[in-house]
Amino acid sequence: MITSSEKPDQGIVECDAAPSVYRRPWVLIVLYALIGPFIGALVVIAGISLTTEDINASRFKELALFTLVFAYPLGLIPAITAGIVHAFTQTTLARMATIALVCTSGMTAAFLQLFVLGNPGSVFGDLYSLFAFALPSLTAALILSTLFTRPHRA
């Protein structure tokens, strides 16, 4: 049974039957960790297959398998970072501010990971490195934060 209580001076209606994503922050972090790297892998696969001229079915299967194998080791840190930021800011910030902060934190974590794993001078040196690390994290964070951010009621 859904119960609601209305605050007379603000006009806000609170519902006790909110989904567990909004009540338990750890559920949100787990969802980001499970779904985020997979979305990033799909972005990488789409980007490589659109920019490569000679790609056949067998090469596409190899590319997809290779990308999915490395998606979770490389995408887990940015996904968890974005999930933690989302879990702790969704109740205090406006919806668009939460989405922007989650996307920024995911991209920042991806760049910090690139600085630790690779050559920091090559990050902004060529467009490929910028898109290879920024675009998957940004896309995953944008999709997940848009889906899981609670709409604020006035």
C-alpha positions in Angstrom: 0.0 0.0 0.0 1.4 3.4 -1.0 1.2 6.0 1.7 1.9 9.6 1.1 2.3 12.6 3.3 2.0 16.1 2.1 4.0 19.0 3.5 1.7 22.0 3.6 4.2 24.8 3.2 6.2 23.3 0.3 3.7 21.2 -1.6 6.1 18.2 -1.8 4.5 14.8 -1.9 6.8 12.0 -0.5 6.1 8.4 -1.4 7.1 5.5 0.8 7.2 3.0 -2.2 10.2 4.5 -3.9 12.3 2.0 -5.9 15.3 0.6 -4.0 17.7 2.5 -6.3 16.7 5.7 -4.6 16.6 4.3 -1.0 19.8 2.2 -1.0 23.0 3.9 -2.4 24.8 0.6 -2.7 22.3 -0.7 -5.3 23.1 2.3 -7.5 26.9 1.7 -7.2 26.4 -2.0 -8.1 24.3 -1.1 -11.1 26.9 1.3 -12.3 29.7 -1.3 -11.8 27.7 -4.0 -13.7 26.2 -1.9 -16.6 28.7 0.9 -17.1 31.7 -1.0 -18.5 29.4 -2.8 -20.9 27.9 0.4 -22.3 31.5 1.8 -22.6 32.5 -1.4 -24.5 29.5 -0.9 -26.9 30.7 2.6 -27.6 34.2 1.5 -28.3 33.0 -1.3 -30.6 30.7 1.1 -32.5 33.5 3.7 -32.8 36.0 1.3 -34.2 33.6 -0.4 -36.5 32.4 2.9 -37.9 36.0 4.3 -38.5 37.5 1.1 -39.9 37.1 0.6 -43.6 37.7 -3.1 -43.9 35.7 -4.9 -41.3 34.1 -8.2 -41.9 32.1 -10.5 -39.7 35.0 -12.5 -38.3 37.0 -9.4 -37.6 34.0 -7.8 -35.9 33.6 -10.9 -33.7 37.3 -10.6 -32.7 37.0 -6.9 -32.0 33.9 -7.4 -29.9 35.4 -10.2 -27.9 38.7 -8.3 -27.4 36.7 -5.1 -26.3 34.4 -7.0 -23.9 37.4 -8.8 -22.3 39.1 -5.5 -21.4 35.9 -3.5 -20.7 35.5 -4.5 -17.1 39.2 -4.2 -16.0 39.5 -0.7 -17.6 35.9 0.5 -17.1 35.3 -0.6 -13.5 37.1 2.3 -11.7 35.3 5.1 -13.7 32.0 3.3 -13.3 32.3 2.8 -9.6 33.5 6.4 -9.2 30.4 7.7 -11.1 28.2 5.4 -9.1 29.5 6.7 -5.8 29.1 10.3 -6.9 25.6 9.6 -8.1 24.6 7.9 -4.9 25.8 10.7 -2.7 24.5 13.7 -4.8 21.1 12.5 -6.0 19.3 13.7 -2.9 21.1 17.0 -2.5 21.5 18.4 -6.0 19.1 19.2 -8.8 18.6 16.5 -11.5 20.7 18.2 -14.2 23.5 19.1 -11.7 23.6 15.5 -10.6 23.9 14.3 -14.2 26.6 16.8 -15.0 28.6 15.9 -11.9 28.3 12.1 -12.5 29.5 12.5 -16.1 32.4 14.7 -15.0 33.5 12.3 -12.3 33.4 9.3 -14.7 35.5 11.1 -17.3 37.9 12.3 -14.6 38.4 8.8 -13.2 39.0 7.5 -16.7 41.7 10.2 -17.4 43.3 9.5 -14.0 43.4 5.9 -14.8 45.0 6.7 -18.2 47.6 8.8 -16.4 48.5 5.8 -14.2 48.4 3.2 -16.9 49.7 5.0 -19.9 51.7 8.0 -21.1 50.2 11.3 -19.7 51.6 13.3 -22.6 49.6 11.4 -25.1 46.2 12.0 -23.5 45.6 15.4 -25.1 48.1 15.0 -27.8 45.9 13.1 -30.3 42.2 13.0 -30.7 42.1 9.2 -30.6 43.3 9.0 -27.0 40.8 11.7 -26.0 37.9 9.9 -27.5 39.0 6.4 -26.6 39.0 7.2 -22.9 36.5 10.1 -22.6 33.7 9.0 -24.8 32.9 5.5 -23.4 33.0 6.9 -19.8 30.9 9.9 -20.7 28.3 7.9 -22.6 27.9 5.3 -19.9 27.7 7.9 -17.2 25.2 10.0 -19.2 22.9 7.0 -19.9 23.0 5.6 -16.4 22.6 8.9 -14.6 19.7 9.9 -16.8 18.0 6.6 -16.1 18.6 6.4 -12.4 18.3 10.1 -11.3 15.2 10.7 -9.3 13.1 13.5 -10.8 12.6 16.3 -8.2 9.1 17.2 -7.6 8.0 20.8 -6.9 
